Amino acid sequence: MQKLSLITVLIMSLVSLSLFIGCEANASLPPLKEKSIYEFSMKSIDGADVKMEEYKGKVLLIVNVASQCGYTPQYEGLQKLYTQYKDQGFYVLGFPANDFGAQEPGSDAEIKTFCSTKFNVTFPMFSKLTVVGADKHPFYRFLTEKATNPDSAKEVAWNFNKFLVDKNGKVVASYDSGITPDNPSLVGAIETALK
């Protein structure tokens, strides 16, 4: 039992250190030129350019995902949310990241195959990117920095962190990994944003 506690303390220390390093790295970076998520262009998991402005007027749940994580079964719940609310203008956007425990080592093609065969994912998936540290993608800088997201900004702490974006492109909430897709507070916030 002591061994397990020591391992837990070590893991949490490493996560805290990576978050601290990520904050320090952000502090030395120039301000983002983008003032809205709609100004970003991202790569789909198939390599196509996707202008985020395509999602204007839609409610988005942006999630950093991983295929070899304890939270990976959340793909099923995310797909259920997408299926339930997509006709009302709701999208789950999955962004694979290999930042925590090297739990997303595959190529974009391998990730796509895994998601579609194991969890029947049909929501939009994007090319693997970095969500923490000095190499953090500008899109995730936008989501996590106080200057661009004053109400819900916080560093991504692990895989399956979630950012809820309203129809106007404003991040209205962020959720830690332990908040499952069927959590009443998340579902309620999605339903409110869809009104």
C-alpha positions as CSV (number, residue, x, y, z in Angstrom):
1,M,0.0,0.0,0.0
2,Q,2.9,2.4,0.8
3,K,4.4,1.6,-2.6
4,L,1.1,2.6,-4.3
5,S,1.0,5.8,-2.3
6,L,4.5,6.7,-3.2
7,I,3.8,6.1,-6.9
8,T,0.7,8.3,-6.6
9,V,2.7,11.1,-5.0
10,L,5.4,10.8,-7.6
11,I,2.8,11.0,-10.5
12,M,1.0,14.0,-9.0
13,S,4.4,15.7,-8.4
14,L,5.3,15.2,-12.1
15,V,1.9,16.5,-13.2
16,S,2.3,19.6,-11.0
17,L,5.8,20.2,-12.3
18,S,4.6,19.9,-15.9
19,L,1.8,22.4,-15.2
20,F,4.2,24.8,-13.6
21,I,6.6,24.5,-16.5
22,G,3.7,25.0,-18.9
23,C,2.7,28.2,-17.1
24,E,6.2,29.5,-17.1
25,A,6.6,28.7,-20.8
26,N,3.3,30.5,-21.6
27,A,4.5,33.6,-19.7
28,S,7.5,34.0,-22.0
29,L,5.5,33.6,-25.2
30,P,4.2,36.6,-27.2
31,P,0.5,37.3,-26.9
32,L,-1.7,35.4,-29.2
33,K,-2.9,37.3,-32.3
34,E,-6.2,35.3,-32.4
35,K,-9.0,36.9,-30.5
36,S,-11.6,34.2,-31.1
37,I,-11.5,30.4,-31.6
38,Y,-13.0,31.1,-35.0
39,E,-9.7,32.6,-36.2
40,F,-7.9,29.3,-35.9
41,S,-7.4,26.7,-38.7
42,M,-6.7,23.2,-37.5
43,K,-5.8,19.9,-39.2
44,S,-8.3,17.2,-39.2
45,I,-7.2,13.7,-38.3
46,D,-7.2,13.0,-42.1
47,G,-4.9,16.0,-42.7
48,A,-7.4,18.4,-44.2
49,D,-7.5,22.1,-43.1
50,V,-10.5,22.9,-41.0
51,K,-11.3,26.5,-40.4
52,M,-12.9,26.8,-36.9
53,E,-15.2,29.4,-38.3
54,E,-17.1,26.5,-39.7
55,Y,-18.4,26.0,-36.2
56,K,-19.8,29.5,-35.8
57,G,-23.2,29.3,-34.1
58,K,-22.6,25.8,-32.8
59,V,-21.9,24.6,-29.2
60,L,-18.6,22.8,-28.9
61,L,-17.1,20.4,-26.4
62,I,-13.3,20.4,-27.0
63,V,-11.5,17.4,-25.5
64,N,-7.9,16.4,-25.5
65,V,-8.1,12.6,-26.0
66,A,-5.8,9.6,-25.7
67,S,-6.1,5.9,-26.6
68,Q,-4.2,4.3,-23.8
69,C,-5.5,6.2,-20.8
70,G,-7.8,5.1,-17.9
71,Y,-10.2,7.7,-19.1
72,T,-10.3,6.3,-22.7
73,P,-13.7,4.7,-22.2
74,Q,-15.0,8.3,-22.1
75,Y,-15.0,8.1,-25.9
76,E,-18.2,6.1,-25.6
77,G,-19.9,8.8,-23.5
78,L,-18.6,11.6,-25.8
79,Q,-20.1,9.8,-28.8
80,K,-23.4,9.4,-27.0
81,L,-23.5,13.1,-26.3
82,Y,-22.6,13.9,-29.9
83,T,-25.3,11.6,-31.2
84,Q,-27.9,13.0,-28.8
85,Y,-27.3,16.7,-29.4
86,K,-25.8,17.0,-32.9
87,D,-29.1,17.8,-34.5
88,Q,-29.4,20.8,-32.2
89,G,-26.0,22.2,-33.3
90,F,-23.7,20.4,-30.8
91,Y,-20.2,19.1,-31.7
92,V,-17.6,17.2,-29.8
93,L,-14.2,18.0,-31.1
94,G,-11.4,15.5,-30.3
95,F,-7.8,16.5,-30.1
96,P,-5.4,13.6,-29.5
97,A,-2.4,14.5,-27.4
98,N,0.5,12.5,-26.1
99,D,1.4,14.8,-23.3
100,F,0.5,12.7,-20.2
101,G,2.1,9.4,-19.7
102,A,2.8,8.9,-23.4
103,Q,-0.8,7.5,-23.6
104,E,-1.4,8.6,-27.3
105,P,1.7,7.2,-29.1
106,G,0.0,6.3,-32.4
107,S,-0.1,8.1,-35.7
108,D,-3.2,10.0,-36.8
109,A,-4.2,7.1,-38.9
110,E,-3.8,4.6,-36.0
111,I,-5.8,6.9,-33.7
112,K,-8.6,7.2,-36.3
113,T,-8.8,3.5,-36.7
114,F,-8.8,2.9,-32.9
115,C,-11.6,5.4,-32.3
116,S,-13.8,4.3,-35.2
117,T,-13.4,0.5,-34.5
118,K,-13.4,0.4,-30.7
119,F,-15.8,3.2,-29.9
120,N,-17.6,3.9,-33.3
121,V,-16.6,7.6,-33.0
122,T,-18.2,9.8,-35.6
123,F,-17.6,13.2,-34.1
124,P,-14.8,15.3,-35.6
125,M,-11.3,14.3,-34.7
126,F,-8.2,16.4,-35.3
127,S,-4.5,15.8,-35.8
128,K,-2.4,15.1,-32.7
129,L,-1.1,18.2,-31.0
130,T,0.5,19.3,-27.8
131,V,-1.7,20.8,-25.0
132,V,0.9,21.7,-22.3
133,G,4.4,23.0,-22.0
134,A,6.6,25.1,-24.2
135,D,5.3,23.4,-27.4
136,K,1.6,23.9,-26.5
137,H,-0.4,24.5,-29.7
138,P,-1.7,28.1,-30.0
139,F,-5.3,26.8,-30.0
140,Y,-4.8,25.3,-26.5
141,R,-2.9,28.4,-25.4
142,F,-6.1,30.3,-26.4
143,L,-8.3,27.9,-24.3
144,T,-6.0,27.9,-21.2
145,E,-4.7,31.5,-20.9
146,K,-6.5,34.2,-18.8
147,A,-5.8,36.9,-21.4
148,T,-8.0,35.1,-24.0
149,N,-10.3,33.0,-21.7
150,P,-10.7,35.1,-18.5
151,D,-13.6,33.1,-17.1
152,S,-12.7,29.4,-17.6
153,A,-8.9,29.4,-18.2
154,K,-6.9,26.7,-16.5
155,E,-4.1,24.4,-17.6
156,V,-5.0,21.0,-18.9
157,A,-4.1,18.6,-16.1
158,W,-4.6,15.2,-17.9
159,N,-6.2,13.5,-20.9
160,F,-9.9,14.1,-21.4
161,N,-10.1,17.6,-20.0
162,K,-13.0,19.4,-21.6
163,F,-13.8,23.0,-22.7
164,L,-17.4,24.0,-23.4
165,V,-17.7,26.7,-26.0
166,D,-21.0,28.5,-26.6
167,K,-22.6,29.5,-29.9
168,N,-20.7,32.8,-29.9
169,G,-17.3,31.1,-29.5
170,K,-16.9,31.9,-25.8
171,V,-15.4,29.3,-23.5
172,V,-18.1,29.1,-20.8
173,A,-16.8,26.2,-18.7
174,S,-13.9,23.7,-18.4
175,Y,-14.1,20.3,-16.8
176,D,-11.4,18.0,-15.4
177,S,-10.8,14.5,-16.7
178,G,-12.9,12.9,-13.9
179,I,-16.0,14.7,-15.1
180,T,-17.6,12.1,-17.3
181,P,-19.6,12.9,-20.4
182,D,-22.8,11.9,-18.6
183,N,-22.2,14.1,-15.6
184,P,-25.3,16.1,-14.9
185,S,-23.4,19.4,-14.5
186,L,-21.8,18.9,-17.9
187,V,-25.0,17.8,-19.6
188,G,-26.9,20.7,-18.1
189,A,-24.4,23.2,-19.2
190,I,-24.6,21.8,-22.8
191,E,-28.4,22.0,-22.8
192,T,-28.2,25.6,-21.5
193,A,-25.7,26.6,-24.2
194,L,-27.9,25.1,-26.8
195,K,-31.0,27.2,-25.9
